[in-house]
């Protein structure tokens, strides 16, 4: 009709997000933390979202520097065509997943180190992890002590219930499983006081009854905390299965 001005479509405004969109985006961030590196297709399947919807959520999270494309080599058979982009959580994304009082905690530990020495910090770390270890031990009570693979799976589930976004991932061609923690509530403090990470690794070793090796930590720049665990399979037990490849430690993040 003549005389009418054309209507220009409005660009989407991420600041006017509905609470439903924000909740879905938080769930996307949690899954990326626990299961990353993960592709958009896998995320869409897990959340029952359309490809367009998951791309929209990923776009917002990437533009706000909460997730990033993983630049590591793909594991598994080589496929034709362009490889799928896989996402991991950034430091900003880790901050968005928790409510932390990192600075005051770091100040308290600095004061403890200055007044009582490094041994006091190590003692605090052991005391802190003892409470976590006690809770985890209760959840592993019904799992056979000689089935390390099953106990690792149970440990991952228990850690996830405590907010660590954990998973157990078999290492192909080996008798080992990697315990991956996509979230750490004391990440910033542990960067300055690695005694917290060391105490946690020792607790895992006691819970599983084997020597474990920390390959990477969030506190030292990894996108997950990765602990390598040797397993001896009991009769009838299968190694845990996963659609995600094991997470190898980035160079320079050996704990």
Secondary structure, DSSP 8 states (H G I E B T S, - for coil): -TT----------GGG--HHHHHHHHHHHHHHHHH-SEEHHHHHHHHT--HHHHHHHHHHHHHTTSEEE--S---SS--SSS---EEEE-HHHHHHT----HHHHHHHHHHHHHHH-HHHHHHHHHHHHHHHHHHHHHHTTTS-TT-HHHHHHHHHHHHHHTT--EEEEE-TTSSEEEEEES--TTHHHHHH-THHHHHHHHHHHHHHTS-EEEEE-GGGT-SSEEEEEE----TT------SS------TT---
